[in-house]
Amino acid sequence: MSEAAPQPVTTAPALPLGEQVLLYAELAALTALSWLYLVRMPMTPQDLGGLGARLLSALPPQWADLYLTFMMWAVMMVAMMLPSTTPMVMAYARIANARSGRPALRVWLFALGYLATWTLFSAAATAVQLALLHWSLLSNALVTTPFVSAAILALAGLYQLSPLKDACLGRCQSPIGFFMTHWRDGAAGAFRMGLAHGAFCVGCCWMLMALLFVAGVMNLAWVAAITVFVLLEKAIPWGRTIANVSGVALLAAALLIAFRR
């Protein structure tokens, strides 16, 4: 038997004000803690202090570096992507509350599924970063070869103009459309929907994250700029236009770097 379609966001009653404020505050706190981690950016086991420093110091240096690099990417994805998915989380909370009430656990399972997808992306980004280091193409988390920088910019530009980008962005922009086609009841269903939404979001934004290798993975100004860009792509009606314009601009930047003397 197929599961019933969810009540549309436009007709689902609003969450009680207290629950709205609490959920917004929790999401904001998690985002703020992630940015605080990035600002402090532990680079060595000793930077963590306390038990964390002792545990990582007991590992071989390469394993400690791997952990710190992965944590940088994983926390960065929370800091960058949680603000843009907040409307989707709030929409899920409204529908879940209308269907069965008291959705707090399921809301966080939905968010956890979303972040789990980005954690998998973080593992892939960590592997790419280590490979670039191994090939001596990265220094201080910044690509050192103009040809590689131009290639990343060109690929990002082409992807911004691609039908796959457009399809994924459409799913990220429309809570109603997403939940009408992907709704699953219960706690497990919430987590699965979070995974699905995360997959669309990775499909929408993964090449934008690759730009950090050109601008500097630890350049917080660029991290903040891409965060705002992703938020605008998803949140305003002209998101597709922004994606197309940025695609052309990235291709132009790639040509400038490739043919710069």
N, C-alpha and C positions, 0 to 999 in steps of 0.2 A: 504493500500500500504506500503510495507516495505521501510525503509529508506536506502538511498544509502550508500554503504560502503565507509569509509573515504579513502582519498588518502594516500597510505602508507607513513610512516615517511621517508623511504629511497628515495622516489621520490618527496616528498613535498619540495618546495624551502625553503631555510633557511630564518629565520626572518631577516629583516634589522638589521644591526649591532647595531644601536642605540637602537632598541627595545630589542634585546638580552641583551645588557649591562644593560638596565633599569630593565628588569625582573630579571636577576641574582642579581642585586643590591637590589631589593625589597625583594626577597626571603632571601638573606643574612642578610639584616637588620632585618627582622622578626625573623630569627633564632638567631641573636645576641641579640636582645632585650629579647627573651625568656631565653637565657642563663644568661643574666644579672639579670633577675628576680630570677632565680634559685640560682645564686651566693649570692644575697642579701637575698633571702628566708625569706619573712615576716612570723614570727611565732606567732605574736600576732597582734590584730587590731592596736595597737600603732605603730608597725613597718611600717604600710602603710603610716602613716602621713596624715595630711590634712583632706579632706572630707571623704576619705575612712576610716580613723581611727574613725571619729565621727559616721559614719553610722554603722560600725561593732560593735562599743562599745555600741550602742543602742540595739543590739540584745542580747538574752541570750547567755552566754558563749559557750554552746554546739553548737549553730547555727553558731557562729563566727568561731569556730574550724572546723566545717563541711565545711564552705565556703573556709577557708584557705587550708584545705586538698585537696578539690576538685580542687582549683586553682593550687596548687602545681602539681597535676597529669596532669591537662589539659595543663598547660604551659610546663611541662616536655615533654609531647608528641609532642608538636610543636617543641621544641628544638631537640628532638631525631629523629623525623621521617621526618621533612621537608627536611633535606639534602638528604636523600635517595630517596625521591620522586621527587626531582628537575628534573632529566632527564625525568620523565613522564610528568611533567608540561610543560617542554620545548617542548616535542614531541607534546603535545596537542596544544600548541601555534602555532607550525609550521603547523599542519594540519588545524586548525581553520583559520589561516591566508590565507592558500592556497584556502580554500573553500569559504570564505566570506569576508576576510579582516578585519583589526582592531579588533583583538580578545581580547583586554585587559580585558573587563568586563567578558567575558566568561572564560578566563584563571583564573581569581580570583574566579569565581563561582565554577570552577572545583576544585581549591585548597580549597575553603571553604567547599565543599562537602566532600573532603578527610579529612579535619580537624574535621568536624562535626562527622564523624564516630569515630575518636580517642577521641573526647570529650565524646561520649557515653561510650567508653571504660574507660575513666577517671572516670566517675560516678560509673561504676562497680568496678574499682580498689579502689575508695574511700570507697565504701560499704564493700569491703573485708578488707581493713585496719581497719575500725571501728569495724568490727566483730572480728578481731584478737585482737584488743585492749580490747574489751568487754570480750573475753575469756582469757585475760591475757597471750596471746601468742606473744605479740609484746611489745617491750620497746625501746623508742627512734627510732621508725620506723624500728626496726630490730627484726626478729623472735628470740625468746629466747630459744625455745625448739629444741634440735638437731633432734628429730624425725620429726618434722614439716619441718625443713630445708632440711633434707634428702628426705622427700616426695616431696617437691617442686622441688628439683634438679632432682629426678628420673622422675617425670612427665614431666619436661622440656626436659630431655634427650630423653624420649620415644617419645615425640611430635616432636622433631627435626628429628627423624628417621621415622616418620609416613608418609603415602601416602598423607594425608590432608596437612601437611606442605609442601610436595613436590609440590602438585598442586597449592597451594597459592603462593609459591615462584616463580613458573614458570610464573604465571600471573603478578607478580610484576617485574620480570626481563625483560619482553618483551612488550615494548610499542606497537609494531606493532600488536602482537597477541591480546592484550587487546582492542585496538581501532577497530580492524577489527571485533571483536565479540560484542563489547558493545557500538558502536558509537551511539550517539543521537545528533540531530541538536539543535541549539538554546541555549538560556540561561538556561532554565529548563533542557535541555539535558546535558549541561555541569555540572550542579550541580548533576544530577543523576549519571553521569559517575564518578564524584568525590566520591560520596557515594559508588559506586560499587568498585572502586579501593581501597578506604579506607577499605572496608570489606575484600578484599583479603589480604590487608596489615596487618590488625588486625589478620586474620587467620594465617598469616605467622609468626607474631612476638609476639603474646600475652603471650606465656609462657616465652619468653625471658624477658618480662617486669616483670613477677612474680619473676624472680631471684632477683629483687631489694629488695624483702622482706628478702632475705637471706643475701645479701651484704649490705643492708642499703638503704632505700628509698631515704634518703637525702645525700647519699655518692656520691658526684659529680664525683669522679674518676671512679666509677663503671657506673654511668650514661653515662659518656663520652666513656667508654670502650664498653658498649653495643651499643651506637650510632655508633661507628666505625665498630663494628661487623655487625650490620644490614646493614650498607652501603656496606661493602665488600660482604655480602651474595647476595645483589641485583645487585651490579655493576660489578662484575668480572665474567668471564666465569666459575670459579670453585665454584660458590656459593653453589651448591648442595653438593659438596664434603666438603666444610667448615661446612655446616649444619650437615652432617653425622658424621664428626669427632668431632664436638662439642657435638653431642648427646651422643656419646660413652664416651667422657670426663665427661659430666655431670652425666651419670650413674655411672662412676667410683668414682666421688666425692661424690655421694649419698651413695655409699657403704662404703666409708671411714668414712663418718660422722656417718652412722648408726651403724657401728661396732667399732667405736673408743672407747677406754676404758678411 
